[in-house]
Amino acid sequence: MKLQLEKFGKTLISRELGSEAFKAFQPTLRELPRDEELEIDFSGVLTLSPSWADEFLSPLLNQLGDKLLLLSSDNLSVQATLRILEEVNKRPMRIKS
């Protein structure tokens, strides 16, 4: 399954909005077959803050582990945020180049 993060907005900032997006995504996440990966596509996202990503991507990483695949992005805010999350979670994220 592929998730376009742009559906939550082009500017993804704040813990509160990240938490709301994660809760809104829960029904879709429950439909994900156990053997299927979840691909996160950052296309169209202009800004991804560490706080939003921590509320949305960190719980996904905890739930899905290696089944969470992040598609690579040329966006510098996305790249920086993903590096910060890896440090905070002390866990690498799978990024498809």
N, C-alpha and C positions, 0 to 999 in steps of 0.2 A: 504494500500500500504506500502511496506517495502522498505526503501532506505538503501543500503549498502554504508556507507560513504567512504569505501575503494576505491570505484570507482573514487574518487577525489584524491586518493593517500594514502600512508601509513603514511606520515609525513605531517600533515595539520597545516601549520604555515602561518602567515602574514595576515594582513587585506586585502591586495590586492588580494591574492589568494582565501581567503574566499568570498570576494565580487564577484570574477569571477565565483566561483563555484555556488554561489547563482543565479547569472544571467543565467548560463548554465542550472540550474535546473528549471527555470521558466516555460518552455513549458510543462514539466512533471507535475509540480505542478498545472498548469491550468487544466489538465486532471483528477485531483483528485476529485471524487464525493464529494459533500458537506457533505454527511453523513458518509464519510469514514475517518478513522484515518490515519495519516502518522507515521509509525514506523521508527525510526532512529536506525540503527544497527552499532555499533562501532567495530565489529569484523574485525580484520586485521589492524586496525589503531594503529600505534606505538606511535605517538605523536599528541595530539590535543592541540593547543595553544589557550589561551583565545581570542586573537585577531581574529584568523580564525573563531572560534566558534561564536564570537560576530557578525561577518559579515554574517554568514550563519544561525546559530540557532536562534539568537535573532529576526531577521525578520520573521522567520517561526513561532516562538512563538507569535509574534504580529499578524500575519495573521490567524493562526490556533487555537490559544488558547489551550483549552483542547483537541483538536483533534490531538495535537502533542504529541507523546508518544516516550520516549527515552528508548531503551532497556538497561538494566544494563550492566555494563562492569567491569571487574577486573582490567582494565588498570588505574593506578594511575593518569596519566596525564588527562585522560578523567574525572575521578571522581573529581579531583581538579578543572578542568576547568568548569565543570557543577556547582560546588558550587560557583565559582566566578561569573558565569553568573546569578545565582539566586540572589546573592547580588547586582550586578550591575542593573539588571532589576527590583529588588525589587518584585520578583514574583517567586513562586516555579515552577519547571518543573516537569511534570509527568514522573516518572522513573519506568519502569516495572521491578520488581525484579525476 
